């Protein structure tokens, strides 16, 4: 006999993928985020061949979600630099620079969250003298705690 409780518990933790093209992600200010530029020779390296890039300092991408974990994915590239991620008012500073082209990279994650509403804000905070890029590929949100009882 198969123990369905174990399978059901695993299904409770399946993440929901929020692609960069989803209207659930709010990009601001208007007009400073690109939408999957096919002039980028690596556009097909992004999940589904889509991404939202910006080189505007202070530009934000915001997702409000209910869940117990969140994972933000984008690229690390030579023309990328510092960015920050704020989750529920707590800010973490990261750097997306890479000597090589790296796609579908984990830019930020938070787990063991209370399964309530949260706000995730990605912000371009580059420190270089010229504009540097940050992009959104997709965000995974996990809801539940895996407890089938």
N, C-alpha and C positions, 0 to 999 in steps of 0.2 A: 504494500500500500504506500502511496506517495504522501508525504507530509506537505500538504498545501499551505500550511502556516508559514513555512520557511520561504516558499515561492512568493506568497502574498507579501511577506515582509520585504523581500527584495524589490518587488514591484512598487512598493510604497516609496522607495528611494530613487526610482528612475528620474533622471533630471529632465527638465523641460528646456529645450533649446530656443533661445530668443536670438534670431538672426539680426545682423546689423540693419537690415531693411525693415524690421518690425516697427510699426507705429508705437509700440510700447517704449521704445527708446527715444527720448526727447533730446534733440541736438540743438545747442544754442551757442552763440547767437545765430540767428537765421543767416544763411548764405555763406558761412565759413567752413562748413563740412562738405566734402566731396561725396559722391555716390558712385563707387565702383568704377573708377577711371580705367578704361581699357587702353589708355595711353601708357599706363604702368605695365611694363613687360612681364611683371610677375602676378598680374591680377588673378590668374587661374590658380595660384598657390593658396588663395584664401578659400575658406569653406564656402561652397556653393558659388565660387567665383565672385563674391561680393564683399565689399568692405567700405567703411566710412572713414576717410582720412581728413586731418586738418593740420595746418601749420600755424594756426592762429593762437597766440598765447592767451590763455584764459578760456578758450573754448571748452564747453562741457558736453558730455553725453550722460544722461540721467535715466536710470531705470528704477521704478518703484515696483516692488515685488513682495509676495508673501512666500516665505520659505525658510528652510533650516540651513541652507548652504548656497553659496553663489561663487561662480567661477567666470572670470572675465578673460577673453582670448583676443589676441591681436598679433601684430608682427613686431619683431625686433630687427631693426635695419640700421644701416650706416647713416641715414638721414633722420634718425629718431633720437630723442634725448629724454630728459626728465618729464615725468608725469606724476600726478597724484590721484589717489583713489580715496574717496571719502565714503564710508559706510556708517550710516546713522550718526553722523557728526564726528566720527573719528577718522582722521586723515593719515594715510600712509603714502610716503614718497618713494617712487621707483624710478628706474632708468631703462628705457627701451633701446638704447644704443647697442649695436652689434656689428662686428667687422664683416660678418656674412649675412646673407638674407635668411631669416628664420621666420616661418609662418605658423599660424595656428598655435601660438605660444601662450602659455598661462601667464597673464599679466598680474593677476590678483586673485586671491581666493579667501573665503571665510567660511568656516564650518562651525557646527555646534551652535548655530543661532537659534534663538527662540523662534518657533514657527508662527511668526506674526509679520506684519507689514514692515518692510525695510526700504531704505533709499540708498542706492549706489550711484556715486557721481565720479566719472572719469574727467580729469582736467589736464589740459596741455599746459605744463609749467616749465617749458624748456629754459635752460640756462646758457645756451650758446649765444654768440653774438648775432647770428642769423637765425631765421625761422627754422625750427625743427618740427618733425611730424610726430603724430601719435594717431593710431587708428583703432577702430572697433571691428572685429570680425564677428564674434558672437558671444553670448553670455549663457551659461548654464545655470539653472536654478533648481535646487532639490527641495522638495517639500516633504514634510513628515519626518519621523524618527526611525522608521523601519520596524516599529512595534505593531504587530498585527493583532494585539489583544485590545 
